[in-house]
């Protein structure tokens, strides 16, 4: 039996499908063999050309020959190279699975006459998931790989824009410039600090404002609970895009808020042109938009907390604050801690409120392509669409991904709702 396993494995190692033929699995062997034949005939020239393009990013500079433009397009070559790598990875996986399959099936004492039943039965989950996996690979992984690779090139305007110019691999020099060059590092550190502050404040204020509203509405003394809940949920029901544009108009210099201040004898306030006030306005508006969602969520959580816990606390002489601290808050945090982490991640990349309300302003002359209220994601927007600094935008995107992925992964694993299956005792 051991000899048979080795033979089947080495045959599949030599050429895909041979091990399956040795195991008398003719249908499966034919499929594997056809895959390798097609890969050898069409794949070798394709992979050679595509990988050459990915490594060199082109060699022919833009010029005209007999009135016709001749050039290598670095971006297209990079894209073709990435596709080739993904296809090559798929072929390697198939090749390895062909070897494993031959070895595994050689262990069987009795080989079925046909393997079609095996393929449709035992491999059914893999057959069903394969299209989805391929879709994710090319639709999700492909753009991520492309954006990562751009960070290691000099892809930027106005002089390094294909097809007029060829791109070059520059290694980690873009990362070094972001952290070492004063004009870049000063902007990055300033925007990064504000992004962290913004994400924390936006998350915490919306969360606890929603909790406060939920506690208020669920209080026994409050009448017409449905009415109040409907009123408070209205800001969340209105599309945020419309709300932000209206609020931007209201907080503008000639807006109705300043008009009202003048009517009551006060001076106009530079809500959106003063750096500190603009940040405060962002926090307030975010509370107005985000608190209703948390209120609706926590209202349902509060109604599911056992009343026996509060009755026991009353018997023990607990105050209202003690009941909130030791019963309500732990229960709410237990149920919503994963959501709190995702909310932080969302606010870390909350492009809409920054762009639609302040557009990153007011202008900060000491920053490079960023304003006082810009967060990292809005800075990336300006770097790409406004300034064509694609290489630096990709670097910042990688940093955002590392930060968010690390915080989210660590945060989720530390939550009690992740560690425990049952409710808090």
Protein Blocks (a to p, Z undefined) as FASTA:
>chain_A
ZZmmmmmmmmmmmpghjlmmmnopaklmmmmmmmmmmmmmmmmmmmmmmmmmmmnnpabd
cddeehiacdddfklmmmmmmmmmmmmmmmmmmmmmmmmmmmmmmmpmbdcfbfklmmmm
mmmmmmmmmmmmmmmmmmmmmmmmmmmmmmmmccdcfklccfkbccddehjmlmmmmmmm
mklmmmmmmmmmmmmmmmmmmmmmmmmmmmmmmmmmmpmklghkllmmmmmmmmmmpcfk
lmmmmmmmmmmmklmklmmmmmnopacddfklpmklmmmmmmmmmmmmmmmmmmmmmmmm
mmmpcfklmmmmmmnopafklmmmmmmmmmmmmmmmmmmmmmmmmmmmmmklmmmmnnop
acdfkbghiafklcfklmmmmmmmmnopaklmmmmmmmmmmmmmmmmmmmmmmpmklmpm
bdcZZ
